[in-house]
Amino acid sequence: MAMTGRDRVPSTVNTEPNPDLENLLTLARDTSRRSRASLAAVLGDLFVDGERTLTERERALMTEILHKLVRDMEWRVRARLADRLASAPQAPPELVRELARDDAEIAAPVLLHSPLLRDADLIAVVQHRTRQHQLAVAQRADVSERVSDALVETGDADVIVTLLRNPQARISEATTAYLAEQAKRVDKLQEPLIAREELTPELARRLYWYVSAALRQRILARHPIPAAALDDALETVVGELAEARDTADAGPTSSAWVLADRIAESRGIDVALLLKTLRAGEMPLFEALFGRFTGLRPPRLQYALYNGDGRMLAVIARAMDIARTDFVPLYLLTRYDGHARQETAGNNLWGVLRLFDAVPGSAARTLLDRWRRDPAYIDAIEQIEEAQGGAPRHADDV
């Protein structure tokens, strides 16, 4: 049977009756606790109900009622309202912002979930509300770099750790670098920071070394373990960790170092070859050969060869059992500046030779073993020793 015009109902029309605004106003005038709770529940449901379409007048009226009464509502009612509006994209933004500034227990669901809070709103909460508010913001799924900066600026380690453990939080490169420095004195930052994708390979490597150096000090203080053996073990572990992040230090890969590797494998490297290459002026190849010969890596390799007054080079020569007659040309040729020998080289020679003659081979080998280690590891050890009140022995001290 065909439907008459009176029977037809367009599918787009909401047949549910809109709330009786007069009844809502009557309920709003009732200041009893029960009426307040009922009013909050009804209005909260209306904002959350996606099937009910509100007119602009109805929305404005309900927003005004809630905004005026929210401060007069008891704690439990405000908490229920915040929970209802936390994930509602159609909730009144001003009301959401007010709930975000409420007591931490009330504000938490809004701070955690509301899509209506902008960066400026969240930063204001971080700067002017409590630690519990900050912790809630740090756990949001959409923490921007600006909000992360504000959270880090609180200086609260627990807030920062919470932020670092939030994989959805975005943290700027500058802030990550700052936190890597702070992690040297705040142990609880180290583990969550290492897991962050924002940590650059270089920062990750420095942090690995610092954590290892701190562990080294604790182990040496409690157990009679030779320091060199412990350093070997820690360096191996850090190398594996760095490789897991695709940041392993595979050493220099220039053509000179590749050629030095081939020479080392085919015929070996000796002092005669080093001096021959040095006299020929093939400095990149000489550096690579000397690095493979001694186990030193840039930039300490270049420092040992060219910087200072040659004392470090003298210790390395003693450690490698280089004869005195071979050390003299090695010293003088590495003092060359590209145009003429440094005037001070000849004057310093006798003092450097006195050191060469005096330093025991065993002591020289101990120092060379230390210099062979990753510079970041040595720097970390020295920083920790200095912080503990000791007198750190710098890598170039002999």
KESEMAR-369324 format. One record per residue: x, y, z of N, C-alpha, C in turn. Coordinates in steps of 0.001 Angstrom, whole numbers, plus 524288, in hexadecimal, padded with zeros to 5 digits. Layout:
% residues N
XYZXYZXYZ/...
***
This chain:
% residues 398
8035C7FB588000080000800008000080377804CE80000/8024D808657FC9E8057C80D197FC2A804D08108D800DE/809218131B80251808FC816A7806D1806FE81BF380509/8040B81E4D80847802298239C807298065C8277980899/805C282C48806D380991830548082280A0B8311980DEE/8059383056810C4805AE8311B81665808B182CBE81914/808FD828018166180B9782390818CE8117D823BB81812/8134982690813EA818E382665812C981BF482991816DA/8207F82738818AA823EE829F581C6182971829F481A32/82BB282E69818D8830FF82E8F816B1834CB82BFE81A7D/8386C828B88185283C0C825C881BB483FEF8294D81E71/840C182E1381C97844A78318181EF0842908348A82399/83D83834398247E83B3983739828C783BD18343182DD6/83DC7836DD8320283E578346B8371D838FE83452839BB/836D282F9C83A628319E82F3883CAA831AA82F5D84293/8366D82F16844F4836AE82F6D84AA98357E8350284C50/8321B835C38501A830ED83B19851D4835A583D938546A/836938427D8532E83ABD84554855D78393D8464085B88/83D18846FD85EE383BD9847CB8646C8386884C918652E/8351E84C3C868F5831B48509F86A40834F6854C786CF6/83606858F986A258397285CF886C4C8373985F6287142/8322185FE28718482FD38621687645830D885E8D87AF3/8306D8596F87A0D83181855C987E5A83738856178800A/83ACF856B887C28840518573C87D8A8414885C34880B1/83EB28607487F1683F4D8654A8820A83D20864C388785/838C1861FF8880A8367A8611288D3083A3B85DE189087/83C9F859E588E2884057856A8890FC84525859D989284/846C085D8588F3184B4D860C08905884A488646F894E6/8454E8661B8958584418869A8899CD84405866E189F0F/84382861BA89EEB8436985EA68A3BE8490C85DDF8A58A/84A6685FF38AA0B84FCE85FC28ABF1850F985AF68AF3E/84D65857558AF7784E66852AF8B2A5852A484F5B8B017/8554984C408B36085978848DE8B17685767845028AD62/852C2842F48AE648508983F188AAD284F5A8417D8A585/84D40846418A57E84BFC848DC8A095850EB84A2789D81/854F884BDA8A054859E884D0989DB285C138482089B05/85BF6843C789DB985DE983EE989B8585AA583D45896D3/8559683DC3897358522B83C4B892D68531D83FC388E21/853A4844D788F27854828488D88AEF859AB8476188822/85DCD8466688B15862E08453B888BA8629A8404688580/85FD983C538878185F668375F884AC85C788381087F91/8582183AFA87FB9854F583BBB87B10857F083ECE876F1/85A4C843288788E85D1A84664874CC861EE8439D872B7/864AA840D3876268693483DDC87460867B5839D887055/863638371A8712F861968332C86D6E8603F835A686836/85DE383A528686C85C5983CDD863948611283E5D8603B/865498400F862C5869F18417585FCD86CBB83CA285DA5/86C5F8384C8606086F0B8338A85EBE86BE88309385AAD/866B3830F685AE68634682DFA8576D863E882FD6851D0/8668882CA784E9E8677782E2E8493B862AB82DE3845D7/85E9582B2D84790859DF82A95844528562682F2E844E9/856C783244848EE853298369C849CE8558D83B9F847B2/852C983E4B8445B8549A8432C8421385277847BC84534/8560284B0D847118547984F9584A2A8549A85473846C9/850C9857CC84783850D985CCA844CB854E18604D84762/8564E8645C844AA85A2386801846DE8581586A6384BED/852EA86B9A84C088509F86DF2850C1850D286A318554F/84F958652C8544584FAC8614285872855438606E85A79/858F486027856D985E6085F608587A8604B863FD85BB1/85F2C868AB859EF860F786D4985CC485E8B86D7F86231/8596886C3086292856C086C57867998590A8684F86B52/859E4863888697A85BF685F7386CDE861928609986E84/86494862D586AEA869ED8644286C47869FB8687087080/8668186C3A86FF38664287070873D8864A586E508792D/860DE86ACD8793A85F228688987E32863A0865A3880D3/8663F8624F87DDB86A8E85F428801986F01862CB881DE/87041866A587EB38749386A15880018739386D0C88516/86ECA86EB1885EA86D788719D88AAB86D3D86E1788F79/86BBC8693F88EA686ACE865D48932886F5B862448947C/8731E861BC890F08772985DD4891CB87A2885EC2896D6/87B05863AD8983487DE9864C389D0787A97863B98A1DD/8757F863FD8A14A87213863078A5C5870F085D3D8A68B/8721C85A188A2A48710A8548A8A322874F6852088A6D5/8734984E208A9A7876CC84B838AD3C87AEB848708AA30/87EFB846D78ACDE8838B844618AA7F8820983FA28A72B/87EBA83C418A94987D518377C8A67987A68838A38A16F/8773B83C988A1748743C83DF589CC6877E98400A89893/87B7B8436589A1F87F448457789658882A18411689422/8840383D5A8977788734838FA895AE88441835BF89198/87F31834B98929987C0D831C188ED487B7A834BF889BB/87AC5839E188A2587A2683D118857387F3783D1188240/883AC83D94884E2888B483D80882288898B8384687F6D/8881A83422881FF888BA82EF487FBC8855482E5287ADC/8808C8308387B1387CF983012876A187ED28335E871FD/88117837E68730F8828383B7E86EDD8881D83AB786CEF/88B218375C86F7B890B7836EC86E50891C6835AF86895/88EE2832218665B88FE683075860FA88BDD8327285D1A/8889A8362B85EB58845F8381985B5B8864583CA885807/886B383C01852EC888868404E84F9E884A9844CB84F39/87FA2843D18508E87BB7847EE8503287ABE84AA185572/87DF6849598596487D5484BE385E8387EBE851AE85E1A/87C98854E78618387DE885A8086173883A785B5A862D1/886CB85D9F85F6988C6385E4A8606D88D93861518656F/88A998657B8667388BA68689586B2188ACE8655C8700B/886BD8621E86FF8885A685ED787478889F585ABB8752B/88BDD85890870E089017854BF87124894FC8574487365/8962585C06871B789AC485EB8873C789A3485FC48799D/8957B8610F87B48894A2861F7880D98954E85CF2883F7/89345858A6881EC893F0853A388494899AE85205884B1/89CAF8536E880B68A2408521E880918A54C854F9884C7/8A33E85952886A28A5D485C4588ACB8A3D685AD189035/8A00A857488907C89DB6855B3895748A198852668988C/89FD28504F89CFA8A32384CD08A0038A5358487589C85/8A9CD8466E89DD58AC6C842A989A728A91883DE089952/8A64C83BEF89D318A3128374889C6E89EA98384B89892/89C9483D0B8989C8987183E7E894F089AB583F8E88F89/89F168423B88F6B8A169843E788A798A3E483F6A88777/8A57783B4688A248A89683727887A68A63C834F88829F/8A1478333B8829589F3E830FF87DAD89F18834EE87935/89E04839D687A6A89DF483DDD876608A37A83ECA87451/8A74583F36877E58ACAD8401A876488AECD83B8587321/8AD15836EA874748AEF183246871B88AC90831A186C4E/8A792832F286BB38A4CD83139867088A24283582863C2/8A12E83A0C865E889E0783DCE862F98A0DF83FCC85E24/89E5983F57859988A0BC8416A854CA8A00D8474A85443/89D30849A7857DE89C0084F3A8577F8A026852AB85A02/8A3AB8505C85D068A7B08537585F968AC168549D85BC3/8AD468599B85B338B17485B3E857B98B69A85B6D85AAC/8BAE485C25857CB8C00B85C6C85A528C036860B185E78/8BDEF8653185D308BE0686985860EF8BB2B8680E865F8/8B6D3865378657E8B3EE8638686A1E8B74985FCB86D6A/8B9BA85C0D86AE18BCDE8582986DA88C1A785A9E8702C/8C42985E3386D6E8C8C7860C686F9F8C747863F687468/8C2CF866A5874348C105869A9878BF8C0108661887D65/8BDD18618487C7A8BCF085DC7880B78C22685BF1882EA/8C5E085AB887F848CB08858DB881438CDC085CFF88490/8CD43861E0882FD8D01B8660E885A38CD8E867E788AB1/8C85E8673788B248C5A5869A388F8F8C2B6865D989311/8C27D860DE891A08BFB285D2E894F38C3898596889780/8C1AC85529899848C4D6851E189CED8C7F384DC4899E1/8CB3A84B0B89CCD8CE55846CF89A968CAD98428889851/8C6748416889ACF8C2E783D6E898CF8C09283F0A89392/8BF8D84410892EB8BDC78460288DD98C20A84521889B8/8C6DA8464A88B178CB33845A6887738CBD983FF5885CA/8CB5383C6A889828CBCA836D7888468C7898351E88479/8C2CB837278852F8BE83835CB8819E8BF97837CB87C22/8C17483CA487BB28C2AC83ED98768C8C6F683BA8873EA/8CADE839EB876EA8CF3C836F9874BA8CD8E831C387268/8C8F482FE3873DE8C71C82AD3871FC8C36182B4886D55/8C22A8301186B9E8BEA7830B6867238C0E582E0F8624D/8BD6C82CA085ECE8BF21829FD85A098C10882DC3855D7/8C059832C8856B08C1CE8368E852A68C50083B0A854F6/8C901839D2857EF8CC4383DE285A4E8CFCF8403085614/8CF5A8453C8553C8D286847D48513E8D7E28493C85376/8DB5D84B17850138E08984CBA851D98E029851528559B/8DC89854EF854A18DBF38597B8581E8DA45857C685D8E/8D68B8543385DC78D4B685259862E08D90284F2E86585/8DBDF84C0F862888E03E8491C864BD8E44484CC58671C/8E5678510C8646D8E924854DE8668A8E749856F586BCB/8E23F8583086C268E01A85A37871108E0888562387568/8DF8B85141874238DFF684D1A878118E59B84C74879E4/8E95084CB18764B8EED184C33877B78F088850D087B0A/8EE6C8556D879E18EFE085A2287CCE8EE20859EC88286/8EA8485663883D48E907855E78895A8ED92853EB88CA4/8F12E8510B88A328F59C84EE988D108F43F84A5589085/8EF68848828904D8EDB984417893858EF3A83EFD890CE/8F29883BF3893448F4998372D890D08F03E8335188F93/8EC6E832CA893128E83282F14892238E4CD830C588D82/8E3DE835C888D0E8E0DB837CE8889F8E3D5836CE88387/8E8E8837C5883958EC128370687EE08EC678314687D70/8ED0582DE1881448ED27828418802D8E7F78268187DCB/8E39B8286E87FE28DE758272187DBD8DE15828DD87811/8E00782D85876F58E00C82F6F8718E8E36782BF386E0F/8E80782A8686FDF8EB918274786CC28E948821E486BB3/8E63281FEC86F4D8E3D881ABC86E9B8DEE981AE986B32/8DD6281F84869918D8CF8201D8662A8DA9C81FED8607A/8D9C581BA085DB78DBD681B2F8585C8D94881EF485488/8D49E820EE855D68D2028249E852568D3C082A408532F/8D69182B46857538D85C8309C858578DCA78320C8547F/8DC88836E78529B8E097838CE84F178E43D83C6085228/8E94583B54851BA8ED2B83E44854A78F12584068850C1/8F25284570851228F5CD847E784D5B8FB65845F984E08/8FE7E846B3849FF904018450E84A30906F88480884E61/905EB84D2684ED7908A385044852CC9074684E7085849/9025084D4A85939900AD84B7985E61902EE8461685F7F/9032E842C185B959057C83D9585C4790B3A83E0F85DC0/90E088419385B309138E8426885C7A914268446A8620E/910B2847F5863A0910D0849E88690590FEC8458186CED/90C2A8421B86BC690B0083DC886F4F90F7E839E586F89/912418393D86B32916C9835BF86B3191AF5837B886EED/91B9083CDB86F4E91F4383F0C8731991D4183E6A878A9/9183783F5E87968915F383ECE87E9D916368392A88088/915F78357E87CEA9160D82FEF87E6391B3182E69880E8/91F388318B8803E924378305D882B6923FA830F4888A3/920458341788A7E91FD6834BF8903391AA1832C08925E/916F58319088EF0911E382F79890A49115B82A0288E5C/9128D8261D8917D912CF820BC88F8690DAE81EE488D29/909468207188F5E9044681E5988D8A902E0820208880B/9058C824118860490488825CF880AC907438225D87CA1/90B2B81F8087E4090E9181CDB87A7590BB7818A487762/909438150187A0C906CB81091877579026F812448739E/8FEA781591875458FA928171F8718D8FC9C81A9486D2B/900BC81D9786E33902DB820FC86A1E9058F81DC5865E7/9085E819B38676390B0C81669863939072A813F085FC9/90266812E88619E8FE758105F85E518FBCF8142085A8A/8FCB58193785B088FA0281CFE857AE8FC3F81D048522A/8F8C981D3B84E468FA7C81D6A848D78FD18822A28478A/8FBCF826C484A728FE0982BEB84958903D582C4184ABD/905B58289C84DE890B25828BE84F8E90EA5827A684AD7/911CF82B7A8495A9153282AD4844D591959826B2845F9/91BA482462841E091FBC8207C842D59241D8227484650/925C2827558458692A0982967848AD9286B82A0884E5E/923B382C2284F45921DB82CBA854A5921288276E8574A/91F17823AB8544B91E6281E6E8567A9239881C2185812/9277481CD1854C692CA181AB7855E392EF381D3985AC3/92E788225585B45930818250285FF192DC682311864DC/928AE8226786467925BB820B0868FE9272181B1786A76/927BD817C2866949298281267867B092EA68127B86ABE/9323D815AD868F39375D815DA86B7D936EE8180087102/933BE81BF1871BD9335881E2E876F5930F381A4B87AC6/92CE3817918790B92A858139287C6A92E8180F5887DA8/9319580DCF879C59358F809D287AA1939BF80BB587E65/93B4B810A687DDE93F4E812C38815793D6081305886F9/9386E8147F887AB9363B814A088CF69360380F2588F49/9347680B5988C1A93462805EC88DEC939DE8041588F42/93DAB805B188C21943228044988D0D944EB8061389272/943A280AEE893DF9454E80CFE898EE942EC809E989D67/93DEE8087289CDB93B5A805808A10B93DB3800078A196/93EDA7FD9C89D289410D7F85389D5E946857F86589FBC/949C17FC1E89E1294F177FC688A01194F327FDA28A5E9/94B438008D8A7BE94B0F801E78AD4D949897FD358B0AE/946DF7F9638AE61944D37F5088B177947B17EFE48B090/94A5C7EF768AC1294CB17EA698AAC9952577EB1D8A904/955CE7E7988AA7F95B557E7F38A8F995C3F7E5F98A365/95A1A7E8C889F9595A8C7E74489A1595E7F7EADD8976E/9621B7E8B18944E965BE7EC1A8916C962C57EFE988DEF/964237F4DD88E429614B7F8DF88B4F9618B7F7E488571/966137F62A883839669C7F55C87DDB962F57F10C87BEC/9627B7ECD187EEB95EFE7E88B87D589595B7EA5387D58/957F37ED748814A9529C7EF76881859518A7F32287CF3/955637F67287BAF954B87FA0087742954017F6FC8722C/956E97F2C1871899564F7EF8786CD8950BC7ED7586C70/94EB57EB7E870C8949727E93B870BC945597ED5D86F9E/945D27F1E087229941F57F6018715F9422E7F82286BD1/946D37F898869AF9474F7FA9D8645C944CC7F6DA86078/9454B7F1CE86173942CB7EDF185E1793CDC7EE6385E51/93ADB7EEF486314935337EF5F863C7933137F43E86114/935C67F89F861D1933EE7FD7C85F759342E7FD228597F/938397FA98857779388C7F9E6851D8933F47F6D684FB7/9324D7F2D28529492DCB7EFBB850E2928C77F2EA85127/9283E7F60B85543923967F952855BF923667FD5F85163/927D37FFBB8504592802803A684C20926C280133846D6/928B87FC8484602927A67F9DF8410C921DC7F8A884084/91F587F769844EB919BE7F646844C9916997FB0584316/918947FFAC84405915F68048284256918138067083D1D/91B168032483A6991D92804AB8357B9214C809358363D/923DC8096B83AC09278A80DA783BBF92CE080B8B83D2E/92DFA806C583BBC932FF8047C83D2F93776807A983AD1/93BAA8082783DD39403D80AF083BF4943A08071F838DC/942B3806EF833D6945988033F830A094AFE8054082F37/94C6B809DD8314C9517C80C10830269516380F1582B0E/95592811F4829F5955C8815098252A955628118682058/952C98137381C54951E58104E817A5953E281315812C0/95771816F08134C959928198F80EB795D0C815C680BBA/95E8281754806EE961C2813F0803B096701812D080641/96929816AA8092896E25815D180BD596DAE8118B80FF9/9696781190812D1968B780D8E816DF9679E8083C8146C/964DB8082181020963F38032980D6996921800EC80B88/96C83804488094F971A18028680791974F8800BE80C29/974B18039181080977A6801FB81522975F77FC9C81706/970E97FB80816BF96EF97F65381843971447F217814C2/971617F32880FBB973777EF4C80C11979437EE5980D0D/97C257F28680E02981BA7F1F880F1A982977EEDC81417/97F6D7F0118181F97FF77ED4B81D1597EEA7E77C81C66/97B2D7E61B81919979D17E09E8185297DCB7DDC3814E6/97FE87E08F8111B983527DDEF80D51988FE7DD8880F29/98B307E1CC81134990B87E1BA81290991E17E3B58180C/98DFB7E60481A8098ECE7E81B81FB7990F37EDA481F8F/990B57F03B82409992817F5A382478996F87F5CD82867/99B547F82E826D699FC17F8C882A639A19E7FE6B82A47/9A57C7FF9D82D809A760804F782DF79A9DC806C4828E1/9AC95803498262D9AF11804C5821409AB02806B781D50/9A6A68040481CF19A27A805B0819589A03080AE881B0B/99F7D80B9B8201799D6981092822149A0F48151982094/9A60781480821759A9B0818BA820409AA0E819A781A5F/9A9E581584817489AA148161A8119C9A5648194180FAB/9A0C1817F0811AA99C0481ABA8100F99C228205D811F6/99E238212B816A299E6C8266A818DD9A230829C8815BE/9A6BC827A68145A9AA9682AA3811519A88682BE780BDC/9A5258287D809C69A2EB8297C8049299E9F82D97804B9/99D2082F3E80966999158333E809E8993968313E80902/992D682C148091798DA1829D68085798AD4829AB80DA5/9892382E3E80F5B9874782EC7814B79823B82BBC815D7/97E4282BC18126A979918289F8139F97AD5822D981450/97E45820C6810D597FAE81B4681156982F881A6A81635/9868881E068175E989AC81D8381C1D9863481D5B820F7/9826A820EA8213097EE7820F2825BE97BFB81BCC82640/97A0C819D1821D897721814EA821FE97AA081065823B2/97F6E81033821979831280C138231A9847F80C78828E2/9858D8114282AAC986F7812008302A9825E81094833BA/97D91811CE831EC978F68105F834F89785A80A8283567/97917807B983116978BD802018313D97D3D7FFB18346E/981C5802098341C986668001A836DA985DB8009C83CC5/983B18050883E7B98360806208441C97E0E804E384681/979F58046D8433A974B6803A08454C971FD808A6846C3/9744780D228456C971DC8122E8469996DFA813A484257/969E981689843E3965E48183F840389656481E2E84051/963AA8206983BF9962A78261283C1095E8B8275784033/95EC182BFE842839629183032841989677182FC884506/9678F82BF3848A296C2682B7284C049710082A22848DC/9705A8275C8448C974C7826098413B9778882AFC83F60/9748D82EB583D40976E68338F83B4E97943836BF83FBD/976B8836A384446978DB83987848B697E2A8375584A37/97E8E8322B84A769837C82FB684BFD987D8830F684820/9867C8312E8432098A74831FC83F1998C48837A183EB8/988B383B5583F2898A01840A983DA998995844AE8420B/98666843B9845E598575847BF849D7989328472784E76/9893384B3F851BA98C7D84B09856579924084B57854EC/99588849D0858A199B2B84A44857D399DC28451085695/99A968410A8557899CCD83C09853EF99D488381C8584F/99BDB8399185D1499C68835E186172998CE8312F860CF/994078322685EE49906082DD685E269928382A1385A0B/994CF82C2F855E799717828E8851DD99BA2825BE8540D/99EA8828028579A9A3028253085A019A1148208585D25/99CE2821438601399AB281CF486326998B2818A585F89/9962381A2385B42994208163C8578F998A68132985531/99CE0815ED853CE9A16D813458518F9A3BC80F5585564/9A41C810CA85A5A9A61480D2285E4C9A26E8087F85EDE/99D4F8098185EC39998C8053B85F51999E18016985AC3/99B32803568562199B7880013851769A0FC7FE0A85069/9A48D7FEF58542A9A9FB7FD1F853B29ACB87FF4684EE1/9AB9B8042C84D909AE51806C9849499B3AF8087584B39/9B79C807598482F9BCF28089F849C19BDB780E8484A09/9C16F8102984D459C291815B684DF49C42481830848BB/9C7418156B845A99C9128178C840A79C49E8182C83CBA/9C07E8152283D4F9BBF4815BD839E69B829819D883C02/9B82C81A808412E9B48D81E52843769B60F823DE841F9/9BB2E82507841B49BCE982A5F840909BAC082C4C83B55/9BB6E8297D836ED9B90D82B708320A9B31482B6983239/9B0D3827B0834FC9AB23827A1835799A94582C988382C/9ABF582E2983C469AA91832EF83F1F9AB5E837BF83BB8/9AFF68382A8394F9B12983CE2836509ADA283D788318D/9AC9D8393382ECA9A9688398E82A0B9A3B283AD482B4A/9A1D38392782FB699C6583A738312299BED83FEE83362/9A0558428E8345B9A0218480C835F899FF184BA883144/9A0208498A82C919A03084C96827C199AE984F32826FA/99AE78544182595995FD857208251D9943E857E381F81/996D78556581BCB99550855ED8164A9990A8595181334/99C1385CA7815DD99FCB86017813269A53B85FAB81596/9A57E85F4581A819AA9185EE581D2A9A9BD85C3E8226E/9AE1285A278246D9AD9C857A8829849AC7A85BC782D9E/9A98385A618317E9A86585E16835AD9AD7885F5C83874/9AE3386445839799B31D865F883BD69B3E9863898413C/9AF8D86277843DC9B015860658492E9B15985A968494E/9B0C1857E0844D09B18585237844C89B700850CC84692/9BAE685378844629C04C8523B845E69C14F8536F84B9F/9BF13857B984D899BFE785922853009BD578553A856A8/9B8DC8531C855159B60984F6E858759B827849E18581D/9BB40848CE8541A9BCDC8436B8531D9BF78840EA857D0/9C314843A585A4D9C6048413985E969C2818402B86343/9BEDC843A3864469BB39842A08688D9B7B083DFB86761/9B5EE83D818627B9B29E8391A860F19B5BC834078613D/9BAB68343285FAD9BDF382F8485FFC9BEF682DE18659F/9BF77831A8869229C0148304386EAE9BB4C82D46870A1/9B6A082F0086EF89B1E482C30870729B1E1826C286DEF/9B3568267F868FB9B37B82181866369B70481DA48691B/9BB7481F7D86AFC9BF2581C1086DB29BD4281A9A87322/9BA4581E15875A39B8E981D4C87B1E9B3FC81A1987BF4/9B04281A7E8787B9AB38817F0879739ABBF81208878BB/9AA0C80EF187CA19AA4C8093B87C169A69480759877D6/9A81780332875229A4C98011F8710099F7F7FF67872F3/99F4D7FD1D877AE99A4C7FB4B879C59969D7FFD487AD4/998C48041F87CF299584808B987DFB993AA80B20878D8/9970280B28874E89958480D4C86FDA9913380A0686D64/9918B804E386DEE98D738018786BB89883C8023F86E89/98870803338739A9839A8043A87688980F68092F8748C/9841D80D42873AB981EB81227871AE97FCE8117286C27/982A380EA3868E7980D380DD38638B97BB380AC48637C/97B3B806E8866EE9764C8040386746971CA807B38687A/972D180B7586BD996EB080F3E86D3396D62812B78688A/9716781476865C597086817F18615096DCA8152D85CD2/96E6A8100C85C8796BCE80D218585D965EB80CEF85917/9641D80DBD85DB495E8680D5185EBA95BA5811E585C3A/9569F8112F85BB19536A8153085943953F981A4B85C58/9552181EA7859A5955C2823A685C69951098251485FBC/94C5E823B885DE7947AF82500860F7947A5822008661D/949A881D4386612949E881A2386ADF94DCB81C8F86EB0/9525D81E0C86CBD9564C820808701E9543E825A487252/951B2828B886EF894F7F82DAA870D994B7782CB787520/94839828B98746E9443B827818785F946BD825E387D83/94AC9822AB87D4394D83821048820794FD2825BE884D3/952398293D881D9954A882DD28843A9509883174886AE/94C14831FD8841D947EC8353D8865D94603832FD88B83/9455282DE188BA49437482B61890789478E82BCE894C2/94C8982AF089373950AA82B6389759950E8830EC8998B/95050834B58961B9507083A29897DD94BBF83B6589B53/9471B8396A899D79426883A5989CFB942D5837D08A25E/945C7833838A2AB9466D830D38A7A694ACE8331E8AAF2/94D2B8374A8A8F895127839EB8AC109569E837F78AB23/9573D8347E8A74A95C5E832728A61E95F4A8361A8A282/9640A834A68A1519673A837A589DB0967A68349C898AB/96452835B2894E6964528329789020969738330E88D2A/96B1582EC788AF096FC482EBD887BA96E0982F2F8820F/96F068338F87FAD96D288346E87A5C97024831058768A/96DA38300B8722196FB882C5D86E5B9750C82E1086C31/976148332986C0E97AFF834E4869D997F048362F86E0C/97DE6834DF872F4981A7835B38772A9856B831268775C/98A6F8323D8778D98E6282E27878079927482FCA87C0A/
***
